[in-house]
Amino acid sequence: MEIDERSVRCGRGHAYDVAREGYVNLLVGKPRGDAGEMLTARRRFLEKGGYEPLSDLVNEEVGKYRAEAGRAPALLDCGCGEGYYLRRLAALEAAGTKPLLGLDLSREAVRLAARYSNGRAAFVVADTTRRLPFLDGAFDVLLDVFAPRNPAEFARVLAPGGLLVVVTPEPDHLAELRSSLGLLKIEDQKAERVEAAFTDGFTPAGSNILRYLMHLDDDDLADIETMTPGHGRRSPLPRRADAPPLQATAAFRLTKFRRTAEPAGG
């Protein structure tokens, strides 16, 4: 595809308009993905720093890859949501990543991400679970933070030796809140399932466990309930007006893989 003023065109004559916020919508059919209050609540919570240590860890891993490669890597955030992790990465001069690209199924999420990126990244609306709209080996680093995973396509668009970073919640993530807020249970053996999914085309490169306590007020609780998949299943339990802030565990696993020379069947 090539950019032609305010549109993107392919060799077959198809054209996709570039929205004024700076993203391209490549989806066909009705809008899908996260929307409305879920995105607004997530942005409020993240901007208050609830998951900032996780963002810092992601940035650290990208920085290590950059130092090893000796150049700024081309990076894709697959399932970028409203763009928090990509935006904080772009803001770090030490990370030095260029180009930066975010992809998400939700047009509303991508519009929000593009609006707040200040031109530091480009964004595409597309489906992570289908063929990704990128050339083979187009990226050096691929991030997947709480997002659907597509091992075959991740292998295709990552260059040999490229870094894949997958972030998933640990079983005790938000454990103190799951019952009162009606949050969905973390699936059993999630870490093992992730590692098993990336046996073709990837080599395991280690993992990090990040665990810390968050101090939450009632606004935070409301935002967590709204921004989490399955929200609205149960109303939060009422609390006294003079009740102290709650503590809740934030627990994440960051798993790293390196792209091998060729994926199986590639």
N, C-alpha and C positions, 0 to 999 in steps of 0.2 A: 504494500500500500504506500501511497505517497500523499503528502499534505498539499492541498491545492486551496490556498487562501483559507477559508473557514470550513473546509470539508476534507475528508480523507477518502481517496479513491483507489480502487484496485484495477488491475489490468483488464478485467472483464466489464468495467464501466459502472460497477456499483459505487455509490457515494454515501457517506455518512457525515452528517453535519457535526462540527465541533461546537459544543454548547458554549455560551458566553462565559461560564465558569471555568472552561478549559478541559472538558472531558469529552469522550466519544462513546456513544451508546451503540454497541454492536449486537444487542439482544433483539430477537424477533418475538413479537407477541406482547402479552400483558406484562406490566412491571411485576417483579417478584423480589423476594428478599426482605430484609429488615426495613422498617419504615416508621415514620411518625414519632410517637412518644418514646419508643424503644431507643431510637437513635439519639434523641434529645437527652434522655436520661443518661445514656452511656457517655455522651460528650461531657455532661456536667460532672459525672463521677470521675471520669478519667482526668479532666482538667484540674480537679482538686487534688490529684496526685495519688489516688488509690492504688493504681498499678504502676506508678513511676519506677519503683525498683525493678520491675520486670522489663519495662522499656529500657532502663539503663543496662540491664544484662544483655538484651538483644543488641543494643548499640555497641556494647563491649565486644561481642562476638563478631559483628561486622567489622569493627575496627581492627581486630586481630587478623581477619582475612585480608583486609586492605594492606596492613603492614607486611604480611607474608607475600602478597602478590606484587607489592611495590607500585600499585596504581589504584585508581578509584574504580571499584567494580560497578558494572551495570546490575541493578537490583530491582526485583519484582516482589511486591507485597501482595500475595495471592489471597483474596478474602480480606481486603484492607479495611472494610467497614467505613467508619467515618474518618479514618486517616490518622488516628492518634499516633500510632507507632511510627509510621512513615514520616509524619510531620516532625516528631522529635528527633528522628534520625537525620533528617535533612537539616535541622537547625544546628546540628553539631558540626562545626567546621572540621574537627578532627576526623569525622567519619568520611568526608570527602567523596561521597557516592554520587556518581553521575553516569548515565541517566537513572532517575528514580521513577518507577512506575507502580501504580496501584491498580488492582482489579477487584471488582466486587459484583455480585449478582444484583444488588440493590441500587437502582438509579438514585434514590434519595440519599443513600449513604455516600455514593460517589460524588454527587452534587455537593454535599456538605464537605467532603474531604477536599475537593478541588477548590472550594470557596476559601478554605482556611489554610491552604498550602502556600499561599503567596507566590505562586508560580514556581516553587521549588521542585514540584513533581508533576507528572502527567497521569491521567486516570482514564480507565476504560471500564464500561459496563459490559460484563460477559459472565458466562457460567463456568465456574471452576471445574465442575464435574464433566464438562465436555472438552472438545479440542480447544486449546488455548490459542488466541489469535496472534501468535508470535512465531518467528522463525526458529528453526532448530538451533540450539546452542546460543540463544540471544542474550542470556543472562549469566552472570558470575555468581550471584547470590539470590536465593529465593526464600522469602519468609512466609510461613504459614502459622498465624497466631490465632488459635481458637477457630479455625476455619476448615471447611471441607478439604479433603486431600485427594489428589489425583496422581498417584505415583508414576504412571506411564507418561503423562504429559509433563510432570515436573522433570522427569529424566530427559525428555525430548528438548525442553527449552533451556535446560541448564547446560553450560559448556562443560567439557571434561575437566574434572578437578574442582568444579563449582561447589559451593556450599549451600546446603539446604538446612534451614532452621525451622523446626516444628515445635510449637508451644502448646501444651495441653494442661488442663487442671489436674492436680493430684486428688486422690480420694477425699482428703480432709479439707479441700478448698471450700471455704464458706460453710464449714460443717456446723457451726453454731447457729446458722440462719436457715438451713435447708428445711427444717420442719416448720418453723414459724412463718416463713415466707412462701412455702410451697414450691421451692426450687426443685428442678429435676435432679435426680440422682446421677452422680458420675458413674459411667459405665464401668463394669468390672474389667480388670486387666487392660486398662486403656493403654498404658505404656507398652505392654507386650504386643498389643494389636498394631500400634504405630510402627514398632521396629519390624514386625513381620510383614507389614505392607510395603516396606522399602528394601526388599531383598534383591530385586532385579534392578540393576543399573546404579546401585548405591552401595557405599561402604559405610558402616557405622563409624562415627567420629567422636563419640562420647556424649555425655549428658550432664546437665546441672539441675539440682533441685533448689528452688528458691522458696523459702517459707518465712513469713513474718506476720506480726499482729497488726491489724488495722483498728484504729479507734474511730467509731462511726456514730454520727448523730442521726436523728430521725429523717432528715433529708437524704442522707446517704442510704439509709435502709430503703426508703421509697424508691430511690434511683436504682439500687441493686435489684429490687424486686421487679422493676419495670424493664430493665435492660437485659435481663437474663432470659434465655429461651424457656418457654413454658410459663412466662409471667402471667399474672392474673389468675392463677389457679386457686389462690387462697389469699385472704386479706391479712396483712401483718397484725400480730397481736397488739392490742392497745398498751401504751406505756404511760406511766405517770409523767406529768409535766416536769417534775424535778428529778427524773431518773437520770443517772450518769450516762455518759456515752458507752455504747456497747463495744466489746472487742470481738473481732472475728478474724479467723485465720485466712491469710492469702497463701495459697500453696500451688506452685507451678513446676512443671518439668520442661526444660528446654533440651530437646534432643537434636543432635547434629549428625548430618550425613554428608559424605562427599560423593560427587558424581563420578562413576567409573567411566572407562573409555566408551562403552556402548551399552545401552540397556538390552535386556534379553529380547530378542526378536527385532532389534532396531536396525 
